[in-house]
Amino acid sequence: MSDIELFSFEACPFAQRTRMMMIEKGIECSLTEVDLYNKPDWWKELSPHGKVPLIRHNGEIVYESRIINEYLEDVFPEPPLLPADPLRRAMARIWIDYCDTYFLPALHKLIADRQDKEKQKENRTLIAEKLLFIENEGLRKLGDGPYFMGRELTLVDLQYMPFIERFPCYEELWGASIPEECTRFRDWFETMQARESHHKTVNTLEFHMQRYSKYDKAA
């Protein structure tokens, strides 16, 4: 039995980041699915914030997807998912942070402001701006190759992919769109869709639509 326990929730994009990372690394684990809509009592005692993903490794708890992924990178350095060069590694962390600090909040505002048409126009513009920034300042400048940092997959790619997998829901429900100029971004998405780690963790559009449609029903 593996000495790593991964606690996940099938619908959670943050947990998917770590599931993809472990597949890319070939890390074996025991997987426990936690229903975040009906959390068991034992989960409240195990997880400080009640969120997934969470891992238990050699009896110790690590949580928050980006922290888990960097921890696993340190513990299981092969194959590497961060650049060896310190400056390139710093750039990777900058774009990992950009995802959580700037890109995801723009997506989340679409849901939060879904009943306000004027705010939604602003939100769609904001998302387009973030995607263009990723295209022009990230993908086009970080290196030649199909991935964020160039020719090799890194944690940066895994940071974004679960949310881009769900982007068709944002298009269908709230009118967000990927700008036509984001050709490099579209190529990246196509490349990521072909990864084994995506095939093993992906959910269907119908699955995601059922989940996101609940927000409007609850309004």
C-alpha positions as CSV (number, residue, x, y, z in Angstrom):
1,M,0.0,0.0,0.0
2,S,1.3,3.5,-0.9
3,D,2.5,5.7,1.9
4,I,0.8,8.7,0.3
5,E,-2.9,9.2,0.8
6,L,-4.6,11.7,-1.6
7,F,-7.9,13.2,-0.5
8,S,-9.8,14.5,-3.5
9,F,-13.2,15.5,-4.9
10,E,-14.0,14.6,-8.5
11,A,-15.5,17.9,-9.3
12,C,-12.7,20.0,-7.8
13,P,-10.3,21.6,-10.3
14,F,-7.8,22.3,-7.5
15,A,-7.7,18.6,-6.6
16,Q,-7.4,17.8,-10.3
17,R,-4.1,19.8,-10.4
18,T,-2.6,17.4,-7.8
19,R,-4.0,14.3,-9.4
20,M,-2.5,15.3,-12.8
21,M,0.8,16.1,-11.1
22,M,1.0,12.6,-9.5
23,I,0.2,10.9,-12.7
24,E,2.9,12.9,-14.5
25,K,5.4,11.9,-11.8
26,G,4.2,8.3,-11.7
27,I,3.6,8.7,-7.9
28,E,1.4,5.9,-6.5
29,C,-1.1,6.8,-3.9
30,S,-4.3,5.6,-2.2
31,L,-7.2,7.9,-3.3
32,T,-10.1,8.8,-1.1
33,E,-12.9,10.8,-2.5
34,V,-14.5,13.3,-0.2
35,D,-18.0,14.7,-1.0
36,L,-17.6,18.4,-0.3
37,Y,-21.4,18.9,-0.4
38,N,-21.8,16.4,2.4
39,K,-18.6,16.4,4.4
40,P,-18.1,13.5,6.8
41,D,-17.2,14.3,10.4
42,W,-13.8,12.7,10.1
43,W,-12.9,15.1,7.2
44,K,-13.6,18.2,9.4
45,E,-11.1,16.8,11.9
46,L,-8.5,16.1,9.2
47,S,-8.6,19.2,7.0
48,P,-8.0,22.5,8.7
49,H,-10.1,24.4,6.1
50,G,-12.3,21.6,4.9
51,K,-10.9,21.8,1.4
52,V,-9.3,19.4,-1.1
53,P,-6.8,18.4,-2.1
54,L,-5.0,17.2,0.9
55,I,-2.3,14.5,1.2
56,R,-1.1,12.5,4.1
57,H,2.5,11.4,3.6
58,N,4.3,9.4,6.2
59,G,1.7,10.4,8.7
60,E,2.1,14.2,8.0
61,I,-0.6,16.4,6.4
62,V,0.1,18.8,3.5
63,Y,-2.7,20.9,1.9
64,E,-3.4,23.6,-0.7
65,S,-2.9,22.3,-4.3
66,R,0.1,24.5,-5.3
67,I,1.9,23.8,-2.0
68,I,1.2,20.0,-2.3
69,N,2.6,20.1,-5.9
70,E,5.8,21.8,-4.9
71,Y,6.2,19.5,-1.9
72,L,5.9,16.5,-4.2
73,E,8.3,18.1,-6.6
74,D,10.8,18.3,-3.8
75,V,10.2,14.7,-2.5
76,F,10.0,13.1,-6.0
77,P,12.3,15.2,-8.2
78,E,12.1,12.9,-11.2
79,P,10.9,13.7,-13.8
80,P,11.4,17.4,-13.0
81,L,8.3,19.6,-13.2
82,L,10.1,22.9,-12.4
83,P,13.1,24.3,-14.3
84,A,16.6,23.7,-12.9
85,D,17.7,27.3,-13.6
86,P,16.8,29.5,-10.6
87,L,15.6,32.4,-12.8
88,R,13.4,30.1,-14.9
89,R,12.1,28.5,-11.8
90,A,11.2,31.9,-10.4
91,M,9.4,32.7,-13.7
92,A,7.4,29.5,-13.4
93,R,6.4,30.5,-9.8
94,I,5.4,33.9,-11.1
95,W,3.0,32.3,-13.6
96,I,1.7,29.8,-11.0
97,D,0.9,32.8,-8.8
98,Y,-0.7,34.7,-11.7
99,C,-3.2,31.9,-12.1
100,D,-4.5,32.0,-8.5
101,T,-4.1,35.8,-7.9
102,Y,-5.3,37.3,-11.1
103,F,-6.8,34.8,-13.5
104,L,-9.1,32.7,-11.2
105,P,-10.6,35.7,-9.4
106,A,-11.6,37.1,-12.9
107,L,-13.4,33.8,-13.6
108,H,-15.0,33.6,-10.2
109,K,-16.5,37.1,-10.7
110,L,-18.6,35.8,-13.6
111,I,-20.4,33.5,-11.1
112,A,-20.6,36.1,-8.3
113,D,-22.0,38.8,-10.6
114,R,-24.1,36.5,-12.8
115,Q,-27.4,38.4,-12.3
116,D,-25.9,41.8,-13.0
117,K,-25.6,42.4,-16.8
118,E,-23.5,45.4,-16.6
119,K,-21.0,43.8,-14.3
120,Q,-20.9,40.7,-16.5
121,K,-19.8,42.8,-19.5
122,E,-17.0,44.2,-17.4
123,N,-16.1,40.6,-16.2
124,R,-16.0,39.2,-19.7
125,T,-13.7,42.1,-20.7
126,L,-11.5,41.4,-17.7
127,I,-11.2,37.7,-18.5
128,A,-10.2,38.5,-22.1
129,E,-7.6,40.9,-20.8
130,K,-6.2,38.2,-18.5
131,L,-6.0,35.7,-21.4
132,L,-4.3,38.2,-23.7
133,F,-1.8,38.9,-20.9
134,I,-1.1,35.1,-20.6
135,E,-0.8,34.9,-24.4
136,N,1.5,37.8,-24.9
137,E,3.6,38.1,-21.7
138,G,3.6,34.4,-20.9
139,L,3.3,31.8,-23.6
140,R,4.9,34.0,-26.3
141,K,7.9,35.0,-24.2
142,L,8.7,32.0,-22.0
143,G,10.2,29.8,-24.7
144,D,9.7,27.9,-27.9
145,G,7.6,24.8,-27.5
146,P,4.0,23.6,-26.8
147,Y,4.0,24.2,-23.1
148,F,4.0,27.3,-20.9
149,M,7.8,27.2,-20.2
150,G,8.7,25.9,-23.6
151,R,9.4,22.3,-24.7
152,E,8.9,20.6,-21.3
153,L,5.7,20.3,-19.2
154,T,5.9,22.1,-15.8
155,L,3.7,22.8,-12.8
156,V,2.6,25.9,-14.6
157,D,0.7,23.9,-17.2
158,L,-0.9,21.8,-14.5
159,Q,-1.9,25.0,-12.6
160,Y,-4.1,26.3,-15.4
161,M,-5.3,23.2,-17.2
162,P,-8.2,22.1,-14.9
163,F,-9.8,25.6,-15.2
164,I,-9.4,25.8,-19.0
165,E,-11.0,22.3,-19.2
166,R,-14.0,24.0,-17.6
167,F,-13.9,27.2,-19.7
168,P,-16.6,26.0,-22.1
169,C,-19.0,26.3,-19.2
170,Y,-18.1,29.9,-18.7
171,E,-18.7,30.4,-22.5
172,E,-22.1,28.7,-22.5
173,L,-23.5,30.0,-19.2
174,W,-22.0,33.5,-19.0
175,G,-20.7,34.5,-22.4
176,A,-16.9,34.5,-21.7
177,S,-14.7,33.8,-24.6
178,I,-11.0,33.2,-25.5
179,P,-9.9,36.1,-27.8
180,E,-9.1,35.1,-31.4
181,E,-5.6,36.5,-30.9
182,C,-4.8,33.8,-28.4
183,T,-3.6,31.3,-30.9
184,R,-0.6,30.2,-28.8
185,F,-3.0,29.6,-25.9
186,R,-5.3,27.5,-28.1
187,D,-2.4,25.4,-29.3
188,W,-1.3,24.9,-25.6
189,F,-4.8,23.7,-24.7
190,E,-4.8,21.2,-27.5
191,T,-1.4,19.9,-26.4
192,M,-2.6,19.6,-22.8
193,Q,-5.7,17.7,-23.8
194,A,-3.5,15.0,-25.3
195,R,-1.6,14.3,-22.0
196,E,-2.3,11.1,-20.2
197,S,-2.8,13.0,-17.0
198,H,-5.6,14.9,-18.6
199,H,-7.3,11.8,-20.0
200,K,-7.2,10.1,-16.6
201,T,-8.7,13.1,-14.7
202,V,-11.0,14.8,-17.3
203,N,-14.7,15.1,-16.8
204,T,-17.2,15.7,-19.6
205,L,-18.7,19.0,-20.5
206,E,-22.1,17.7,-19.4
207,F,-20.6,16.9,-15.9
208,H,-19.3,20.4,-15.5
209,M,-22.4,22.0,-16.9
210,Q,-24.6,20.3,-14.4
211,R,-22.4,21.6,-11.6
212,Y,-22.2,25.2,-12.8
213,S,-25.9,25.3,-13.8
214,K,-26.7,24.9,-10.1
215,Y,-25.4,28.4,-9.4
216,D,-28.1,29.9,-11.6
217,K,-30.8,27.7,-10.1
218,A,-29.8,28.8,-6.6
219,A,-30.0,32.5,-7.5
